[in-house]
């Protein structure tokens, strides 16, 4: 008669797999019992006037109006009084 082909190492691996499978089934059953599903309304986030994220929509009475003509687009230009002060003077000793 032949020996059993199942060693202690194989038994441990099988037991770990069974344990993991049972834990997974328990988690799945627990989720099914709870039945809480996230809705789209739970996922929405709002940004208030200070830039903070909140779960409540902003108060429409606190809205401020902004004149679109006052908004500057692009980079702002520096208004220097003395443009010649930005000129660099000197001798180049090394140029790579």
Protein Blocks (a to p, Z undefined) as FASTA:
>chain_A
ZZdfbdfklmmmmmmmmmmmmmmmmmmmmmmmnopacdfklmpccddfkopacfbdcdfk
lpccddfklpcghjdddddfblmlmpccdddfbdZZ
